[in-house]
């Protein structure tokens, strides 16, 4: 098992403004493809940020990551403020496609895709060109993000997240700004590369029909109003 969580909780706000995300049980393994679904504002992005190690849990009975260097107690790293180790784990093992794309406007497409490899000190092995071809942006390599269509920028963001061959890919609504035909195309291209790398992926989406058409397994977040007026969102168990 790559990532294993038990009784993980994150809370923001108080009283009627309180929002709590509870993860009773979540196990992620290599080769699995999940769609994270739920109503708008239910906490899909919060969950992805927890999995991406950019947001600390308030409490966790277990939060373990099995890396190639051995098992890592992520909850313990957060408790001990081991931010450098968390950052190293995140940059080496994970790729994250942000909802906004997150491309750097002053870099061309080639440099944007290769950024993760450059930061890790990885040699040029042709991955940038290969990904650009597979995700159908090879003709855009010399252009800046501002010259691309929305769909092209989304595909470049996906390529950048995959360029360093991460074991876990996280994507936050990567097709939200696209029409249905282009959304399915981008999703199929993304998943094709994920499967080729035998990676695990968790993709947040509001479009359950798209997720089903793409062959993703479902992780649902359910929300309930509590006595204090706050909201508790609970991830249904995924194994």
N, C-alpha and C positions, 0 to 999 in steps of 0.2 A: 504494500500500500504506500503510495507516494505521500499523501496528506491525510491526516486523521484528526478529526476534531470531536470533542465531547463536552457538552454543556458549556459552550462558549457564549458569552453575553457582551453586548455593547449597548450603552445607554447614553442618550443625549437629552438635555433639558430636564425639567422638573414639573411635577403636577400635571395639569392639563396640557402642557407643552412637551411632556416627556414622550420620547420614542425609544423603545427597547427592541433590539434584535436578538433573538435567542436561536442558537444552533444546537439542538439536542445531540445530533449525531450526523457526521458527514465524513465519508471515506471516498477519496479520489485515487484512482489507479491509472497507470500508463495505458494509453489507448482508448480511454473512455471519452465520450463527447456528451456534454450536458448542456441543456438549455435551462437557464434560471429565469423563471417566469413568475409574474405576480402583478397586482395592480400598480399604477403609477404612484410613486412615493412610498412603496412598501419596504424599501431598503435593499434593492438589488445592488445598487452601486456601493452601499455600505458593506455588503457581504463580499463583493469583489475586492474592495480595499483591504478588508481583513485577510482574505486569501492571498492578496498581493504583498502582504507584510508592510503596507504603508499606513495602516491604522491599527492601533493597539487595542486588544480586547480588554474589557474591564475585569473579566474573570474567565478562567478556562480550567476545566478539570483536566483536559488534555488538548494539546495543539502541537502535533508532531509533524515534521517534514522529513521524509527519507531521501537524502541527497546521495550523490555518488560518493561523497566523502564520509557518509555515515548518517545515522539518525540524529536529527536536531530537535531539541525541545524549544520550539518557538515561543511558547508561553514563558519559559524561563529566560530567554533572551530579552523579551519585553520587560519582565520584572527587573532584570539586572541592567536595563538600559544599554544593552549591547547593540547599539545602533549600527556600528560598522559591520558587525557580523550579519545583521539583518539585511543591510544594504548589499553585502557581497552575495548572500544567498539569493536575494531578489534579482540582482542583475545577472547572475550566472544561470539560475534555474528557471526563470519566469519571463514571459513576454506579456505585455499589457497593451491592449488596444483601447485607448480612451474614447469616450463618447464624442469628444470634440476633435478627435484625430491626433492632436498634439504634435503636429509636424512643425519643424523649425523653418520659418519663412525665408531666412537668409541662406539656407542650404538647398542645393538642388535635390532632385529625387534620389539620385544615386547616393549622395552623402546622407540623406535622411534614412534610407534603408540600411546603409552600412553603419549607422551610428552605434548601435548596440555592439557590433563586433569591434569597432574601433575602441570603444570605452573598455572593453574586456581585453584588448591587446591581441585579438585574434587575427591571424593572417588572412589575406585575400584568397579565398578558395573557390571563387566563382559563385558563391551563394547569392550575392546581390543580383547579378544578372539572371541567374536561374529563377529566383523568386519573382523578379520583374517580369520575366517571360510567362511564368505559370499564372501570375495574377494579372497579366495583360496590361502592364504599364511599361514595357520595355522601350516603347517609343517616346516615353516621357522622361527618361533618365536625366537628361540635361536641363530640364525645366525646373522652375521654382514652384512650390505648392500653389502660389497664387494664380498660376496659369492653368491649373488643373480643374476639371469638373469635380463635383462633390463625390461622385462614385470613384473617380480616379484617386482622389485624396484618401478615401477610405481604404482602397486597395493598397496604396503605398503604406498607410499606417499598419495594415495587416502584415505586409512584407517586412517592415521594420521590426515588428514584434516577433517575427519568426526567424530573422536572419542569423541569430546566434544559436539556433537549434535548441530552444528552451524545452524543458520537460513538461512545463505547465503553461498553457496559454489562457489568458483571461481577456474577455472582450466585452465592453460595455456598450450595448446597442449599436453594433458596428454597421447596421443597415437601416437605422431609424430614419435617415434623411433621404432614403432612396425610394423610388417607385417600386411596386411589387416585383416586376420582372427583373430589374437591376438588383433588387435586394436578394432575390433567390440566387442570381448569378454570383454575386459577391460572396454569399454564404457558401455556395458550392465550391468556389475557388479556394476560399479560406479553409474549409474542412478537407478539401483534397490534399492541401499541403500539410495540414495537421496530421492526417492519417499517414501520409508518406513519411513523416518524422516520428510516427508512433508516439506522439505526444498526447497528453490529456488536455482537454479544453473545457472551460465553463464560459458560456456565452449568455449574457443577460439580454433578454429581448421581451418586448411587449407583444410580439406577434407569434402566438402559439401555433397558428397554421403554418407559418414559415418554418418554425422549429421542427414540426412534425414532417413537413415535406423534405427537410434536410436530413431527416433520420436521427435527430437528437433525442436523447432521453431527457425526461423532465424532472427538474427540481422546483417545487412550488414553495412560495412564501405566502403564508396566511396571516392576516391582520385581525386583531380584536381590540375593541375599546375596553379599557379597564375602569375600575371603580373610581380612580382618581382623575379620570378623563383622559389619561395618556393612552398611548397605543403600544401594544406588544405585537411584534411581527415574529412569527416562528417558521423556521425552515422545516419542511417535512423531511423525515429521515431519508437519506440517500445512501445506498450501499452499492 
